[in-house]
Amino acid sequence: MRSSLLSTALMFVLAACQSQPVTPTSTPPVPTNPPLATETSTATAMPSPTAASELRLSLPQLQNAAYHSQTWGDFQLSDGIFYRPPATQGEAPQLYATGLILSSFGDLNGDGFQDAVAILQTHNGGNGDTKELALLLDQDGQAVNLATVEIGSMIAVETVEIRAGVVQVELRVQGPGDALCCPSQKETRRFQLENNQLIQIQP
């Protein structure tokens, strides 16, 4: 009887101990090191060697400008094309026309204003054509054709652009076995403005 009472009492004590909430002990956070101070640079950015040039010309100006060609004389485009009288009455006017097919802007004479170059394609009867490179300077906001140079017949001009004062023309010329319609040999030509003339230089 006594052992039974002791067993019962011991069970109540154990139950009471298990019902007591256990308060977990929290570990204080480990302090992190403060961020390292970054060094402040006192260096200043150097200005660009040449300031950006201003663009005052536009494609419509080039498409309606007056041009001079050593082969075709003086003419003025209208909406990008100029028609000459056909050699024979009844021929299509497109067979005797000059049109602007490509153009690009950039400062060629270092005055701070962007000039322009244009590729002119001329048909003079038949299926052939002649392509010329024309330079137009920005003169008080007007496009003035200063120089024009022929770059070839039966060629395909892919791009024309002005890079650091140099005109670069990417084109295709006749390769061995090419048909007249389809030049395939790639070529690069570069031109500079010298004494008011476009002079071809080495690539």
Residue, then its C-alpha position, 0 to 999 in steps of 0.5 A: m500500500r505504501s509503495s503504491l502511494l509513493s508511486t502515485a506521488l512520484m507520477f504527479v511530481l513528474a507530470a508537474c515538471q513536464s508541464q512547466p514551460v521551458t524558456p529557451t535561452s537565446t544566443p545574442p547576435v554576433p555583431t557584424n563588422p561595420p562596412l569598410a569606408t570606401e575611398t572617394s576618388t578625386a579624379t575628374a573625367m577628362p573631356s572628349p578630345t573633340a566635342a560632338s558636332e551639331l547636325r543641322l542638315s537633313l535628308p530632304q535637303l540632300q534630296n532637293a539640293a543642287y549638284h555638279s558632276q564632271t560627267w553630267g553637268d549641273f542639275q538639281l534634285s527634286d524629291g531625290i531625283f532629276y530627269r534629263p530629256p530622253a535621247t529618243q522621243g518616247e523613251a522612259p524618263q527613268l532611263y535618263a535620270t539621276g537619283l540619290i540612293l544612299s547618304s550619311f552625315g558627319d563632320l568632314n571639315g572640323d567646323g563643329f557642324q555635320d556635313a553629308v555625303a550622298i551616292l548618286q546613281t545615274h542612268n543614261g539609256g540602256n541598262g547600265d548606270t554610273k555611281e558618284l560620291a557627292l560631298l555636301l558641306d554645311q554652310d550656314g545650315q544649307a547643304v552645298n555640293l562642294a565636290t563630286v567624284e565618280i566611283g564606277s559603273m555596274i557596281a553595287v554600293e552597300t554603305v557609305e559613312i563618315r568616320a573621323g573625317v574620312v568617307q568610307v564606301e563599302l561596295r561590290v565590284q565585278g569579280p571573275g565570272d560575274a554577270l554584269c548585273c551581279p557584282s560579287q567582289k567586296e571592296t572598301r574605298r576611303f576618301q578625304l577632303e583635300n583642297n575642296q576635292l574628294i581624294q581617294i586614300q588607302p584603306 
